[in-house]
Amino acid sequence: MPDNLIQNLELTINRTYNVIMLSPEVHQLFDIYDICLKKISIVHEYKIEYFNNEAIKRALRKSFDEGRLVDTPVTLNYHDPTSTAGMDDLPNPLFIELHATIARIFRMSGAGKFFENLLSQYPPTGNSILASTWADMERQIKLHDLSSQIKAGLDLNTRKSRNATT
C-alpha cells in the first residue's frame, strides 16, 4: 500500500465509496474473514474466495439469487445516477486486497480461529467502541467482564427481591 494511503487511512477507509452492500449472511462471513474477494485480471471484478469448508459454499449458494454460481466472478458497479465520479465511486481495490490478505493470513496461521473464539466469548454489542489496538481490545474485554458481573449482580438482587415479596 502506498505510504500516503496508510498515513491517511482514517480519512479514506470509511468513505461512502468503500461501502459494499451484502446480504446479512454474506456480510457476516466477510466480517469474520471466512470469505474475501480475490482480484482477477479485470478491474473491479473479483472471485469469491471462501476458506472454511463446503458449509460456507452452501451458505453462499443460499444467499445468492437463483441460478448464480458461487464461482462466477463478482463485478462491482456503482448505482448512483447523481454521481459524476463513475468508477471512482467504487471501493478502493487496495482495501479489498488488504481484506483478502488478512483473511488468508488468518486462515493459514490459525489466527482466525483464535479471533473467532475471542469474539464468541466477548461478542461486540451496540455500545462497543472500535478496537483498533490490542490495548483497546483488552479494555473492551474488561468492560465486557465488568458489564457481565454487574448484570449478574442485578439479576441476583432482582431474584432476591421477588423471593422476599412472595
Protein Blocks (a to p, Z undefined) as FASTA:
>chain_A
ZZklmmmmmmmmmgfklpccddfklmmmmmnopaccdddfbehiacdddfkbmmlmmmmm
mmpcehiafklccddddfbfkbcnlmmmpccfklmmmmmmmmmmmmmnommmmmmmmmmm
mccdfkbccdfbfklmmmmmmmmmmmmmmmmmmmmmmmmmmmmmZZ
